[in-house]
């Protein structure tokens, strides 16, 4: 099992980390969640039946780890907001982005902002399809969905991203004609 685990780790570590990093937008949190994925892989490897590829199986586990993390964050935020004294203070959502975004400029920030306009499912599809390079059928396996659902979710995600980027360009002062000429 040790050799198998080492092979899985070496083969898929970067893909898993990258997927989680795009999901949570925080390097340290992505590293922690990657460790959680491999803990779950260790616990469940003997149940892996080989009906899908190892990569899609591990990405499926990563997706569930990310969803669990988002649920936990939502619960923590709700507790904080319930205890917050609204009359004395004002909350401002700073929406911190990873250090890499600020260094890479406005276009990367626009892409991250556009990804944030997507649901968790839409974000998962975009990352798997366009960043991880999985096919529609591989994405369907990783998400335990039908290919039709992947296609529909991908279409909706791309619409949301396009709308967000157009809004960003409008905020930055680009005219509709300038945006169209860049295409």
C-alpha positions as CSV (number, residue, x, y, z in Angstrom):
1,X,0.0,0.0,0.0
2,X,2.9,2.4,0.7
3,X,4.2,2.1,-2.8
4,X,0.7,2.6,-4.2
5,X,0.1,5.7,-2.0
6,X,3.4,7.2,-3.0
7,X,2.7,6.6,-6.7
8,X,-0.8,8.2,-6.3
9,X,0.7,11.1,-4.5
10,X,3.5,11.7,-7.0
11,X,1.2,11.4,-9.9
12,X,-1.8,13.5,-8.8
13,X,-0.5,15.8,-6.1
14,X,-0.2,18.9,-8.3
15,X,-3.5,18.3,-10.0
16,X,-5.3,18.0,-6.7
17,X,-3.6,21.0,-5.2
18,X,-4.3,23.1,-8.3
19,X,-8.0,22.1,-8.2
20,X,-8.3,23.0,-4.6
21,X,-6.3,26.2,-4.9
22,X,-8.7,27.4,-7.6
23,X,-11.7,26.4,-5.5
24,X,-10.6,28.1,-2.2
25,X,-8.1,30.8,-3.5
26,X,-5.8,30.3,-0.6
27,X,-2.5,28.5,-0.8
28,X,-2.3,27.3,2.8
29,X,-5.9,26.2,2.9
30,X,-5.4,24.3,-0.4
31,X,-2.4,22.6,1.0
32,X,-4.4,21.5,4.1
33,X,-7.3,20.3,2.0
34,X,-4.9,18.4,-0.3
35,X,-3.6,16.5,2.8
36,X,-7.3,15.8,3.7
37,X,-7.8,14.3,0.3
38,X,-4.9,12.0,0.7
39,X,-6.1,10.9,4.1
40,X,-9.4,10.0,2.5
41,X,-7.6,8.3,-0.3
42,X,-5.7,6.1,2.2
43,X,-8.9,5.2,4.0
44,X,-10.9,4.4,0.9
45,X,-8.3,2.9,-1.6
46,X,-9.3,-0.7,-0.8
47,X,-12.9,0.3,-1.9
48,X,-11.7,1.7,-5.2
49,X,-13.2,-0.5,-7.9
50,X,-11.5,0.9,-10.9
51,X,-14.7,1.8,-12.7
52,X,-13.2,5.2,-13.3
53,X,-9.6,6.3,-13.7
54,X,-7.7,7.0,-10.5
55,X,-7.4,10.6,-11.4
56,X,-11.2,11.2,-11.7
57,X,-11.7,9.2,-8.5
58,X,-9.2,11.3,-6.6
59,X,-10.6,14.5,-8.1
60,X,-14.1,13.4,-6.9
61,X,-12.7,13.1,-3.4
62,X,-11.1,16.5,-3.7
63,X,-14.4,18.0,-4.8
64,X,-16.2,16.5,-1.7
65,X,-13.4,17.8,0.5
66,X,-13.9,21.3,-1.0
67,X,-17.7,21.1,-0.5
68,X,-17.2,20.1,3.1
69,X,-14.9,23.0,3.7
70,X,-17.3,25.5,2.1
71,X,-20.1,24.1,4.3
72,X,-18.0,24.5,7.4
73,X,-17.0,28.1,6.4
74,X,-20.7,29.0,5.9
75,X,-21.5,27.7,9.4
76,X,-18.6,29.6,10.9
77,X,-19.7,32.8,9.2
78,X,-23.3,32.4,10.4
79,X,-22.1,32.0,14.0
80,X,-20.0,35.2,13.7
81,X,-22.8,37.2,12.1
82,X,-25.3,36.0,14.8
83,X,-23.0,37.4,17.5
84,X,-22.1,40.6,15.7
85,X,-23.4,43.9,17.1
86,X,-24.8,45.5,14.0
87,X,-25.4,48.9,15.7
88,X,-21.8,49.5,16.8
89,X,-19.9,48.1,13.9
90,X,-20.0,47.9,10.1
91,X,-18.9,44.8,8.2
92,X,-17.0,45.3,5.0
93,X,-16.3,42.3,2.9
94,X,-12.7,42.8,1.8
95,X,-12.7,39.6,-0.3
96,X,-8.9,38.9,0.0
97,X,-7.4,37.3,-3.1
98,X,-4.2,35.2,-3.2
99,X,-0.9,37.0,-3.3
100,X,-0.4,35.7,-6.8
101,X,-3.4,37.6,-8.1
102,X,-2.2,41.0,-7.0
103,X,1.2,40.3,-8.7
104,X,-0.3,39.1,-11.9
105,X,-2.5,42.1,-12.6
106,X,-6.1,43.0,-13.4
107,X,-6.8,40.3,-16.0
108,X,-6.1,37.5,-13.5
109,X,-8.1,39.3,-10.9
110,X,-11.0,39.5,-13.3
111,X,-10.8,35.8,-14.0
112,X,-10.8,35.0,-10.3
113,X,-13.7,37.4,-9.7
114,X,-15.5,35.7,-12.6
115,X,-15.0,32.3,-11.0
116,X,-16.4,33.7,-7.8
117,X,-19.6,34.5,-9.7
118,X,-20.1,30.8,-10.3
119,X,-21.7,28.3,-8.0
120,X,-19.5,25.6,-6.5
121,X,-20.7,23.1,-9.1
122,X,-20.0,25.6,-12.0
123,X,-16.6,26.3,-10.6
124,X,-15.8,22.6,-10.3
125,X,-16.7,22.1,-14.0
126,X,-14.6,25.0,-15.2
127,X,-11.6,23.9,-13.2
128,X,-11.9,20.3,-14.3
129,X,-12.5,21.1,-18.0
130,X,-10.3,24.1,-18.6
131,X,-7.6,24.0,-16.0
132,X,-7.2,20.2,-15.4
133,X,-8.0,19.5,-19.1
134,X,-10.5,16.7,-18.4
135,X,-12.9,15.7,-21.1
136,X,-16.7,15.9,-20.6
137,X,-16.9,12.2,-19.8
138,X,-13.9,12.3,-17.4
139,X,-15.5,15.4,-15.7
140,X,-18.8,13.5,-15.4
141,X,-16.9,10.6,-13.7
142,X,-15.1,12.9,-11.3
143,X,-18.3,14.6,-10.3
144,X,-20.5,11.5,-10.4
145,X,-22.8,13.3,-12.9
146,X,-24.2,12.6,-16.3
147,X,-22.4,14.1,-19.3
148,X,-25.5,16.1,-20.0
149,X,-25.3,17.7,-16.6
150,X,-21.6,18.6,-17.1
151,X,-22.4,20.2,-20.4
152,X,-25.3,22.2,-19.0
153,X,-23.3,23.3,-15.9
154,X,-20.4,24.2,-18.1
155,X,-22.6,26.3,-20.4
156,X,-24.1,28.2,-17.4
157,X,-20.7,28.7,-15.9
158,X,-19.3,30.2,-19.1
159,X,-22.3,32.5,-19.3
160,X,-21.8,33.7,-15.8
161,X,-18.0,34.2,-16.4
162,X,-18.7,36.1,-19.6
163,X,-21.2,38.4,-17.9
164,X,-18.8,39.0,-15.0
165,X,-15.9,39.8,-17.2
166,X,-18.0,42.2,-19.3
167,X,-19.1,44.0,-16.1
168,X,-15.4,44.2,-15.0
169,X,-14.4,45.6,-18.4
170,X,-17.3,48.1,-18.2
171,X,-16.2,49.1,-14.7
172,X,-12.6,49.6,-16.0
173,X,-13.9,52.0,-18.6
174,X,-13.7,49.9,-21.7
175,X,-16.5,50.7,-24.2
176,X,-18.6,47.9,-25.8
177,X,-16.8,48.4,-29.1
178,X,-13.3,48.1,-27.5
179,X,-14.4,44.9,-25.8
180,X,-15.7,43.5,-29.1
181,X,-12.6,44.5,-31.0
182,X,-10.4,42.5,-28.5
183,X,-12.3,39.3,-29.4
